[in-house]
Amino acid sequence: MGPLALLALTLLPAAALAHVPEAAPAAVSPWQWNFAPWLVGSLVFALGLYLHGVRRLWARAGQGRGIHGSTVAAFVAGWLTLVLALVSPLDTLGGQLFSAHMVQHELLMVIAAPLVVIGRPLAAWTWAFEPGVRQALGRFTQSGPVGAVWSTLTDPVVAWGLHALALWLWHVPSFFSAALTHEGLHVLQHASFLGTALFFWWAALGHDARQSIGTGQAVGLLFTTMLHTAALGALLSLAPTAWYEPYIATSNALGIDPVEDQQLGGLVMWVPAGLAYVVSALVLLGRLLVRQGAAKA
């Protein structure tokens, strides 16, 4: 449980604090960066802790041992994606255009989350602490109640269900609109999107040895998630009216039709985001075929 718990403590505050509109669209430049201290601090802490752990591990075992260089690259790429989604002007624009908001959320859920999970924060963050602290953290995270909660949240079916629930629930017009106008709800929205995505990809990519998941089940998780997210994207794209009232004024202020803005956002969820799940499933199937071919050789 240790790595993802630490990941939640470091990355979820960053996601939660990002993109809470506080001014009318005319008063906010769409090219404004988000340098909120807690946001930047959380991101820097997450990366620093990871790189410190990798440095200590490689100093002990040799460069590239324990955690491969490509694994580190995956984590860094995921971290940079978080910066793009939460710090860059995309965050500000997401408060004014639904389509930009969708790009922001998909960056969090289908790019940043899997890359961070592939980056194996378990080994890196464990090595960032002194031996005594590592042992204490290990005992705590493996204790009965904590271990039980972790096993439940990373169960493939539970992780799939929580992620699906977060996606569909927050896109209900009344909930999504409320999140745009109430800071606390928007904090919860971003945290639930990123948090459930981390648990989903942790389960789908089989990073918990205590959860036995085969390639077939993993592909099933990815395929069914692609189906229901594509259905939601299609509903948004084909809707004849704008669902989210706050975006009507902000998109009009930028000279963009609200319905067309919503349709574009739906297409983002429908096509490129859905493609990410398909590509991931194909990669898993490809690895399975390679292993089977090697076993027969």
N, C-alpha and C positions, 0 to 999 in steps of 0.2 A: 504493500500500500504506500510505502514511503514516498516514491518518486512522484506519483500523481497527486498525493496530498500536498506535497511541497509545490507542485506545479499549480495546483488550485490556489494556494496561498499567495503565489507570486504573480500568476498571469490573470486570475479572475478579477482581482481589484483593478488591473489595467483595463480589462474589457468592460468592467462595470462603470468605471469613471469616465469612459470615453463617450463622446457624442451625446450630450444632453443639451438640446437647444435652449438657449437662455435669452435670445433676442429675436426681434422680427427679422425676416429675411433681408430687408433693405439695409439693416444695420450690421449684417454679418457678411464679410467677404467670403465667397466660395473658395478662395485660395488660402484661407487662414489655417495654419498648422495648430495642432493641439499639443501644447507643451505643459499640460497640467502636471505639477510636481509629483503627485502620487502616481500618475500614469507612467511618466518617464522613469521615476524611481523604481516602480515595480518591474518594468521591462529590463532595466539595467541590472537590477538585482538578480532576476531570473537568469540572464545570460552570464553574468559574472560568476554566479554560483556554479553553473554548469561548466564553464571554461576552467575555473579553479579546480574542480573535481577531475576533469580530464587531464589537466597539467600534472596533478599529483599522481594520478594513476599511471600516466606515461613515464613520469620520473621514476616510478617504482618498477614497472613491468616492461618498459620500452615503448617507444613511440608507435602508435597504431595497434598496440596490444590491449585487449580488454574491450576497447571501444575503437572501431575502425575510423579512419579519417572521413570516409563517406558518411558514416553515422553522425559524426560531428557536423558535417556539412548540411545534413538533413535538418538537424536541430537549428542551426544558424539560419537556414532558409526559412524554417517555420517562424523563427523569431523576427526575421525581417518582414515576413508577411504580416505579422501582428503589428509591426511598426507602420506598414503601409495602410493597414485597415484602421488603426486607432490613432495614429499621430499625424499622418499626412493630411492634406486638404480633403481627401476622400471622406474623412470623418465629418468635417463641417458641411460638405456638400450632401452627405447622407441625411442631414437634418432638414434639407430643402427639397431633395428629389428622392422619390421612392426607389427609383432604379439604382441610384448611388448607394442607398441604404442596403438594397439587396446585394450589390457587389460586396459591400463591407461585410455583411453577415456570411456570405458564401466564402469569402476569404478566410474568415475565422473558422468555419465549420468543415470545409472540404479541402483546404490547403494547409493552413497553419496547424490545425489539430493533428492530422495524420503525420505531418512532417515532424512535429514535436514528439509524438509518440515513437516514430521511427528513430528519433535521436537518442533513444534509450536513456532517459533521465535517471533511471534507477541507479545504474552504475556510476554515472557522473556525479550526481548529487550525493550519493553515499560517500564517495571518495573526497568530497569537499569538506567533510567533517573529520575531526580527530577520532582515533579509534574508539575511545571511551564514549564519545557522543554517538558514533555510529552504532555501537552495541546497544546503547540506551534507546535509540530510535527504533532499532530492530525489534527489541523486546516490546516496545509500546505498540508498534504497528502490527505485530503478530499476536497481540493479546486477544483474548476471547471476543469481547464486544467489538473492538476495532476491526479485527480480522473478519468477523461476521458481517459487519457493515460493508467492508471492502468487497467481500465475496459476493454479496448481494448486488452491489452497484456495478460490478464488472461481469456479472453473469450475462452471457450474450443476449438472452431474451430480454432481461431487465434493461440492459443498456440500450438495446434497440428500441424498446418501448418508451423509455424516458426521452430519448432523442426525438422520436416521432411525436410524442406528446408535446414537447417543447415547440417543435416546428409548427404544428397545426394549431395549438392553443394560442400562441402569440400572433398568429396571422388572422385570428378572428378580428374583424374590424374594430369592435369596441375595445378590445385589449390592446391591439397595435396602436390605435389612436391615443389611448390613455397613456401608453408608454412614451409617446412622443411629447406629451404635455406634462407628465409627472416624473420628476427625476428618480424617485425611488423605484417606480415600476420599470423605468428604462434601465436602471442598474440591474434589476432582477432579470430583465429580458436578455441583456448581453451576457450576464453570468450564466444563465441557463443554456443559452445557445453554445457558448464555448465549453462549459462544463460537461454537458451531455454529449457533445461531440468528442471530447477527450475520452470519456468512458466508452462511447461507441467504437471509436477507432482502436482503443486499447483492447477491447474484446474482439473486434473483427480481425485485427492483425495478430492476435494470439500472443500478446506480450505478458500474460499472467500464466505461469506454469501450473497454478492451482485450478485453472479453468481449461479443461481439455476441449479444444475446439478444432475440428478438422477443416480441411480446405473447403469441403462441400458446404459446411455450415457457414463458414466465413463468406463464401460467395453468395449464399442465400441471404445473409444479413445485408450485404452490399446491394444485391439485386432488388430486394424488396424495398430497401430505402430509396433506391433510384426510382422505383415505380411510384411510391407515394409522394416523393418530393416533385416528381414530374407531373403528377396529377394536380398538386397544389399550384405549381407553376403554370399549368395549362388553365386552371380556373382563373388565375390572375390575368393571364394574357388574353383570354377570351371574354372576360367580363366587359359588358358594354358601358358600365359606369365606374367611376372612381370609388374604391371602397373606403379609403382613408381620408377623412375630411381635412385634417391638418395639412395634408400635402396639396390640396386644391389651391389654397392661397399662395403657398410657397413656390409651387411649380409655375403658376400663372405669373408670379412676380418675376420669374426668370424667362418668361416668354415661351414656356413649354406646356403643351396640353396635358392636363392631369391624367386623362385616360391613356394617352400614348405613353406617358411616363410609367404608369402602372403596368402597361403591356410589356414594355421593355424590361421592367423589373421581373415580371413573370417569366419572360424568355430567359433571363439570366439563371433563374432557378431551374427552369425546364431543361435547357440544353447544356450549357457548359458545366453547370454544377452536377447534373445527372451524368454527364460524360466522365466526371472524376470518379464516380462509383464504378462505372463500367471498366475504366482503365485499371482501377485497383483490383477488381475481380479478375480481369485478364492476366494481370501480373501474378496473382496468386495461383491461377490455373497454370500459367507458364512454368512457375517454379515447381509445381507438382509434377508436371510432365518431365521436367529436367531430372527430378529426383527419381522418378520411375524409370526413365531411360538409363540413368547411371546404375540403378539397381539391377537392371537386366544385362548391362554390359559385362 
